[in-house]
Amino acid sequence: AQSVTQLDSHVSVSEGTPVLLRCNYSSSYSPSLFWYVQHPNKGLQLLLKYTSAATLVKGINGFEAEFKKSETSFHLTKPSAHMSDAAEYFCVAVNFGNEKLTFGTGTRLTIIP
Amino acid sequence: DADVTQTPRNRITKTGKRIMLECSQTKGHDRMYWYRQDPGLGLRLIYYSFDVKDINKGEISDGYSVSRQAQAKFSLSLESAIPNQTALYFCATRAGEHTDTQYFGPGTRLTVL
């Protein structure tokens, strides 16, 4: 069984300051982990993914995430927030053996001008 | 043009009505998926299909049925809609067994009165 916990349902940061969105996972194996972003009235867009290669993963729009097995974490960061980053972010664990995608409940990111 | 399209984008219907949500893709992917999104619950898998002749139930298939009319088309039906099926529905595709990224459509917002 696998589970994903996004530790914050809502994060607010000022424009130009760092962003940290936290994700912890639980799995009996080493999962593939993804971060998706959902802008209002839009579908989900892939930000980045970890699939057992480099533990520091760089994605689109300046986002990156680090897979830490010892902490079972996959936190998403960005050095400097932009107004266009305001959206909902989902951490996802994937077991392609049984087509099981486990979504976190999402973190809504608000950017303060 | 979008790679994964969904129709309709919004639908309001009444309890007991039959509803079909359609998904088309131009990515040439074999695997297609239907999810529903509810506030605070992330996305949950309803059905998935590996090819035209291979359809599988997901974690919440009760009350839903699907049809894979062609490689590019995957429809979701609610035979007799009920209010707790009010949700945002997403279609997604994936290339195959050894690929890991899902591509999502823009979503269909369904309201059952």
Boltz contact constraints between the chains, C-beta under 6 A:
constraints:
  - contact:
      token1: [A, 32]
      token2: [B, 100]
      max_distance: 6.0
  - contact:
      token1: [A, 43]
      token2: [B, 104]
      max_distance: 6.0
  - contact:
      token1: [A, 43]
      token2: [B, 105]
      max_distance: 6.0
  - contact:
      token1: [A, 43]
      token2: [B, 106]
      max_distance: 6.0
  - contact:
      token1: [A, 43]
      token2: [B, 107]
      max_distance: 6.0
  - contact:
      token1: [A, 44]
      token2: [B, 104]
      max_distance: 6.0
  - contact:
      token1: [A, 46]
      token2: [B, 101]
      max_distance: 6.0
  - contact:
      token1: [A, 51]
      token2: [B, 100]
      max_distance: 6.0
  - contact:
      token1: [A, 99]
      token2: [B, 48]
      max_distance: 6.0
  - contact:
      token1: [A, 103]
      token2: [B, 42]
      max_distance: 6.0
  - contact:
      token1: [A, 103]
      token2: [B, 43]
      max_distance: 6.0
  - contact:
      token1: [A, 104]
      token2: [B, 42]
      max_distance: 6.0
  - contact:
      token1: [A, 105]
      token2: [B, 40]
      max_distance: 6.0
  - contact:
      token1: [A, 105]
      token2: [B, 42]
      max_distance: 6.0
